[in-house]
Amino acid sequence: MTLKSFEDTEAWRLAREFCKDIYKIIQYEGLKTDYRLKDQINGSSGSIMDNISDGFERRGTKSS
């Protein structure tokens, strides 16, 4: 099986679902008003997808 896009990887699809779940969680009252924490959690969950796509674009080669 040849992957044509990072969106075809199971890891990216799972990360997307995780990100959606995190977004739902941060909407709860306790986190809703803590903007700094909410933004940090939301940003870090999104960076998982970003890191997977960056690695796919480099075809897994290490960056220097």
The first five atom37 places (N, CA, C, CB, O) and aatype in JSON, in Angstrom:
{
  "aatype": [12, 16, 10, 11, 15, 13, 6, 3, 16, 6, 0, 17, 1, 10, 0, 1, 6, 13, 4, 11, 3, 9, 18, 11, 9, 9, 5, 18, 6, 7, 10, 11, 16, 3, 18, 1, 10, 11, 3, 5, 9, 2, 7, 15, 15, 7, 15, 9, 12, 3, 2, 9, 15, 3, 7, 13, 6, 1, 1, 7, 16, 11, 15, 15],
  "atom_mask": [
    [1, 1, 1, 1, 1],
    [1, 1, 1, 1, 1],
    [1, 1, 1, 1, 1],
    [1, 1, 1, 1, 1],
    [1, 1, 1, 1, 1],
    [1, 1, 1, 1, 1],
    [1, 1, 1, 1, 1],
    [1, 1, 1, 1, 1],
    [1, 1, 1, 1, 1],
    [1, 1, 1, 1, 1],
    [1, 1, 1, 1, 1],
    [1, 1, 1, 1, 1],
    [1, 1, 1, 1, 1],
    [1, 1, 1, 1, 1],
    [1, 1, 1, 1, 1],
    [1, 1, 1, 1, 1],
    [1, 1, 1, 1, 1],
    [1, 1, 1, 1, 1],
    [1, 1, 1, 1, 1],
    [1, 1, 1, 1, 1],
    [1, 1, 1, 1, 1],
    [1, 1, 1, 1, 1],
    [1, 1, 1, 1, 1],
    [1, 1, 1, 1, 1],
    [1, 1, 1, 1, 1],
    [1, 1, 1, 1, 1],
    [1, 1, 1, 1, 1],
    [1, 1, 1, 1, 1],
    [1, 1, 1, 1, 1],
    [1, 1, 1, 0, 1],
    [1, 1, 1, 1, 1],
    [1, 1, 1, 1, 1],
    [1, 1, 1, 1, 1],
    [1, 1, 1, 1, 1],
    [1, 1, 1, 1, 1],
    [1, 1, 1, 1, 1],
    [1, 1, 1, 1, 1],
    [1, 1, 1, 1, 1],
    [1, 1, 1, 1, 1],
    [1, 1, 1, 1, 1],
    [1, 1, 1, 1, 1],
    [1, 1, 1, 1, 1],
    [1, 1, 1, 0, 1],
    [1, 1, 1, 1, 1],
    [1, 1, 1, 1, 1],
    [1, 1, 1, 0, 1],
    [1, 1, 1, 1, 1],
    [1, 1, 1, 1, 1],
    [1, 1, 1, 1, 1],
    [1, 1, 1, 1, 1],
    [1, 1, 1, 1, 1],
    [1, 1, 1, 1, 1],
    [1, 1, 1, 1, 1],
    [1, 1, 1, 1, 1],
    [1, 1, 1, 0, 1],
    [1, 1, 1, 1, 1],
    [1, 1, 1, 1, 1],
    [1, 1, 1, 1, 1],
    [1, 1, 1, 1, 1],
    [1, 1, 1, 0, 1],
    [1, 1, 1, 1, 1],
    [1, 1, 1, 1, 1],
    [1, 1, 1, 1, 1],
    [1, 1, 1, 1, 1]
  ],
  "atom_positions": [
    [[0.84, -1.19, 0.0], [0.0, 0.0, 0.0], [0.89, 1.25, 0.0], [-0.96, 0.0, 1.23], [1.76, 1.4, 0.85]],
    [[0.66, 2.11, -0.94], [1.42, 3.35, -1.04], [0.58, 4.5, -0.5], [1.85, 3.62, -2.5], [-0.58, 4.68, -0.87]],
    [[1.19, 5.25, 0.38], [0.51, 6.41, 0.94], [0.81, 7.63, 0.08], [0.94, 6.66, 2.42], [1.97, 7.97, -0.14]],
    [[-0.22, 8.29, -0.4], [-0.03, 9.45, -1.26], [-0.02, 10.75, -0.47], [-1.11, 9.5, -2.31], [0.52, 11.76, -0.93]],
    [[-0.62, 10.72, 0.72], [-0.74, 11.93, 1.51], [-0.68, 11.57, 2.99], [-2.05, 12.68, 1.18], [-1.0, 10.45, 3.38]],
    [[-0.26, 12.52, 3.8], [-0.22, 12.27, 5.24], [-1.61, 11.99, 5.79], [0.39, 13.46, 5.97], [-1.74, 11.32, 6.81]],
    [[-2.65, 12.5, 5.13], [-4.01, 12.24, 5.57], [-4.41, 10.77, 5.42], [-4.98, 13.11, 4.78], [-5.39, 10.32, 6.01]],
    [[-3.63, 10.03, 4.63], [-3.9, 8.6, 4.44], [-3.36, 7.75, 5.59], [-3.29, 8.12, 3.13], [-3.72, 6.58, 5.71]],
    [[-2.51, 8.32, 6.43], [-1.91, 7.54, 7.51], [-2.89, 7.39, 8.67], [-0.61, 8.2, 7.99], [-3.67, 8.29, 8.98]],
    [[-2.83, 6.24, 9.3], [-3.69, 5.99, 10.45], [-3.32, 6.93, 11.61], [-3.59, 4.52, 10.91], [-4.19, 7.41, 12.34]],
    [[-2.03, 7.19, 11.75], [-1.57, 8.06, 12.84], [-2.18, 9.45, 12.72], [-0.04, 8.16, 12.84], [-2.61, 10.02, 13.73]],
    [[-2.22, 10.0, 11.52], [-2.78, 11.34, 11.34], [-4.29, 11.33, 11.59], [-2.48, 11.87, 9.92], [-4.82, 12.26, 12.2]],
    [[-4.97, 10.29, 11.12], [-6.43, 10.21, 11.35], [-6.74, 10.1, 12.84], [-7.04, 9.0, 10.6], [-7.68, 10.73, 13.32]],
    [[-5.94, 9.31, 13.57], [-6.14, 9.21, 15.02], [-5.84, 10.53, 15.72], [-5.25, 8.1, 15.6], [-6.54, 10.92, 16.65]],
    [[-4.8, 11.21, 15.26], [-4.45, 12.51, 15.84], [-5.57, 13.52, 15.59], [-3.13, 13.03, 15.25], [-5.85, 14.36, 16.45]],
    [[-6.21, 13.45, 14.44], [-7.33, 14.35, 14.13], [-8.5, 14.09, 15.07], [-7.77, 14.18, 12.66], [-9.12, 15.03, 15.57]],
    [[-8.81, 12.81, 15.29], [-9.89, 12.47, 16.22], [-9.54, 12.92, 17.64], [-10.16, 10.96, 16.2], [-10.4, 13.43, 18.37]],
    [[-8.28, 12.74, 18.04], [-7.81, 13.19, 19.34], [-7.99, 14.7, 19.48], [-6.34, 12.79, 19.56], [-8.45, 15.18, 20.52]],
    [[-7.63, 15.42, 18.45], [-7.75, 16.88, 18.46], [-9.22, 17.3, 18.61], [-7.15, 17.47, 17.17], [-9.53, 18.24, 19.34]],
    [[-10.11, 16.61, 17.93], [-11.54, 16.89, 18.06], [-12.02, 16.63, 19.48], [-12.35, 16.04, 17.06], [-12.8, 17.41, 20.03]],
    [[-11.55, 15.53, 20.08], [-11.94, 15.2, 21.45], [-11.42, 16.25, 22.43], [-11.41, 13.81, 21.84], [-12.14, 16.66, 23.34]],
    [[-10.19, 16.69, 22.23], [-9.6, 17.73, 23.09], [-10.42, 19.01, 22.98], [-8.13, 17.99, 22.7], [-10.69, 19.66, 23.99]],
    [[-10.83, 19.37, 21.78], [-11.63, 20.59, 21.59], [-12.93, 20.5, 22.38], [-11.93, 20.82, 20.09], [-13.36, 21.47, 23.0]],
    [[-13.56, 19.33, 22.37], [-14.8, 19.15, 23.14], [-14.54, 19.29, 24.64], [-15.43, 17.77, 22.84], [-15.33, 19.89, 25.36]],
    [[-13.43, 18.73, 25.1], [-13.1, 18.77, 26.52], [-12.85, 20.2, 26.99], [-11.87, 17.91, 26.8], [-13.3, 20.58, 28.07]],
    [[-12.15, 20.99, 26.2], [-11.81, 22.35, 26.65], [-13.0, 23.3, 26.61], [-10.7, 22.91, 25.8], [-12.89, 24.45, 27.04]],
    [[-14.12, 22.83, 26.1], [-15.34, 23.65, 26.12], [-16.07, 23.59, 27.46], [-16.27, 23.21, 25.01], [-16.98, 24.38, 27.71]],
    [[-15.66, 22.64, 28.32], [-16.29, 22.54, 29.63], [-15.99, 23.78, 30.47], [-15.81, 21.28, 30.37], [-14.97, 24.45, 30.26]],
    [[-16.85, 24.07, 31.37], [-16.8, 25.3, 32.17], [-15.46, 25.56, 32.84], [-17.87, 25.25, 33.21], [-14.97, 26.69, 32.83]],
    [[-14.85, 24.53, 33.43], [-13.59, 24.73, 34.16], [-12.46, 25.25, 33.29], [0.0, 0.0, 0.0], [-11.69, 26.11, 33.72]],
    [[-12.35, 24.74, 32.08], [-11.28, 25.18, 31.18], [-11.7, 26.33, 30.28], [-10.83, 24.02, 30.33], [-10.86, 27.05, 29.74]],
    [[-12.99, 26.5, 30.14], [-13.5, 27.51, 29.22], [-13.03, 28.92, 29.59], [-15.02, 27.47, 29.19], [-12.81, 29.76, 28.72]],
    [[-12.88, 29.18, 30.88], [-12.49, 30.52, 31.32], [-10.99, 30.68, 31.54], [-13.21, 30.86, 32.59], [-10.51, 31.8, 31.71]],
    [[-10.24, 29.58, 31.53], [-8.78, 29.66, 31.66], [-8.19, 29.68, 30.26], [-8.22, 28.44, 32.51], [-7.77, 28.66, 29.72]],
    [[-8.16, 30.88, 29.67], [-7.8, 31.03, 28.27], [-6.38, 30.57, 27.96], [-7.96, 32.46, 27.86], [-6.14, 29.96, 26.92]],
    [[-5.46, 30.85, 28.84], [-4.07, 30.47, 28.59], [-3.92, 28.95, 28.54], [-3.15, 31.06, 29.67], [-3.3, 28.4, 27.63]],
    [[-4.49, 28.27, 29.53], [-4.41, 26.81, 29.57], [-5.17, 26.2, 28.4], [-4.97, 26.28, 30.9], [-4.69, 25.26, 27.76]],
    [[-6.35, 26.74, 28.11], [-7.16, 26.24, 27.01], [-6.41, 26.37, 25.68], [-8.5, 27.0, 26.94], [-6.39, 25.43, 24.88]],
    [[-5.79, 27.51, 25.45], [-5.04, 27.72, 24.21], [-3.82, 26.81, 24.12], [-4.61, 29.17, 24.1], [-3.49, 26.31, 23.05]],
    [[-3.15, 26.6, 25.25], [-1.98, 25.73, 25.26], [-2.36, 24.28, 24.95], [-1.26, 25.82, 26.62], [-1.7, 23.61, 24.16]],
    [[-3.42, 23.81, 25.57], [-3.88, 22.44, 25.33], [-4.34, 22.27, 23.88], [-5.03, 22.07, 26.3], [-4.0, 21.28, 23.23]],
    [[-5.09, 23.22, 23.4], [-5.59, 23.16, 22.03], [-4.44, 23.2, 21.02], [-6.56, 24.31, 21.76], [-4.43, 22.45, 20.05]],
    [[-3.48, 24.08, 21.26], [-2.34, 24.19, 20.36], [-1.47, 22.94, 20.35], [0.0, 0.0, 0.0], [-1.01, 22.52, 19.29]],
    [[-1.26, 22.36, 21.51], [-0.42, 21.17, 21.56], [-1.09, 19.97, 20.9], [-0.07, 20.83, 23.01], [-0.41, 19.15, 20.28]],
    [[-2.4, 19.86, 21.02], [-3.08, 18.75, 20.34], [-3.02, 18.92, 18.83], [-4.55, 18.64, 20.82], [-2.9, 17.94, 18.09]],
    [[-3.11, 20.15, 18.36], [-3.0, 20.41, 16.92], [-1.6, 20.18, 16.39], [0.0, 0.0, 0.0], [-1.42, 19.83, 15.22]],
    [[-0.6, 20.38, 17.24], [0.77, 20.2, 16.77], [1.09, 18.74, 16.48], [1.75, 20.75, 17.81], [2.03, 18.45, 15.75]],
    [[0.32, 17.82, 17.04], [0.52, 16.4, 16.73], [0.29, 16.18, 15.24], [-0.44, 15.5, 17.58], [1.1, 15.54, 14.57]],
    [[-0.8, 16.7, 14.72], [-1.09, 16.56, 13.29], [-0.03, 17.28, 12.45], [-2.48, 17.12, 12.97], [0.38, 16.77, 11.41]],
    [[0.4, 18.45, 12.9], [1.44, 19.2, 12.18], [2.74, 18.41, 12.1], [1.69, 20.54, 12.87], [3.37, 18.35, 11.04]],
    [[3.13, 17.79, 13.21], [4.38, 17.02, 13.22], [4.31, 15.8, 12.31], [4.7, 16.58, 14.65], [5.29, 15.46, 11.65]],
    [[3.16, 15.16, 12.27], [2.99, 14.01, 11.38], [3.09, 14.45, 9.92], [1.65, 13.31, 11.64], [3.75, 13.8, 9.12]],
    [[2.42, 15.55, 9.58], [2.47, 16.01, 8.19], [3.88, 16.47, 7.81], [1.47, 17.16, 7.98], [4.32, 16.22, 6.69]],
    [[4.59, 17.13, 8.72], [5.96, 17.56, 8.44], [6.86, 16.36, 8.21], [6.51, 18.41, 9.6], [7.68, 16.36, 7.28]],
    [[6.73, 15.34, 9.04], [7.53, 14.13, 8.87], [7.21, 13.42, 7.56], [0.0, 0.0, 0.0], [8.11, 12.87, 6.92]],
    [[5.97, 13.42, 7.17], [5.58, 12.77, 5.92], [6.18, 13.52, 4.74], [4.04, 12.71, 5.78], [6.66, 12.9, 3.79]],
    [[6.16, 14.84, 4.79], [6.71, 15.66, 3.7], [8.2, 15.41, 3.53], [6.46, 17.15, 3.98], [8.7, 15.43, 2.4]],
    [[8.92, 15.16, 4.63], [10.36, 14.89, 4.57], [10.64, 13.43, 4.27], [11.03, 15.3, 5.88], [11.8, 13.04, 4.13]],
    [[9.59, 12.61, 4.19], [9.71, 11.18, 3.98], [10.51, 10.5, 5.07], [10.35, 10.9, 2.63], [11.24, 9.54, 4.83]],
    [[10.37, 11.03, 6.3], [10.98, 10.39, 7.45], [12.45, 10.7, 7.65], [0.0, 0.0, 0.0], [13.06, 10.14, 8.57]],
    [[13.05, 11.57, 6.83], [14.46, 11.89, 7.03], [14.61, 12.83, 8.19], [15.06, 12.51, 5.76], [13.74, 13.67, 8.45]],
    [[15.72, 12.68, 8.89], [15.98, 13.53, 10.06], [16.35, 14.94, 9.59], [17.12, 12.94, 10.94], [17.07, 15.12, 8.61]],
    [[15.83, 15.92, 10.31], [16.23, 17.3, 10.0], [17.48, 17.63, 10.78], [15.1, 18.3, 10.33], [17.7, 17.08, 11.86]],
    [[18.31, 18.51, 10.24], [19.56, 18.84, 10.92], [19.44, 20.01, 11.82], [20.63, 19.11, 9.93], [20.42, 20.4, 12.46]]
  ]
}
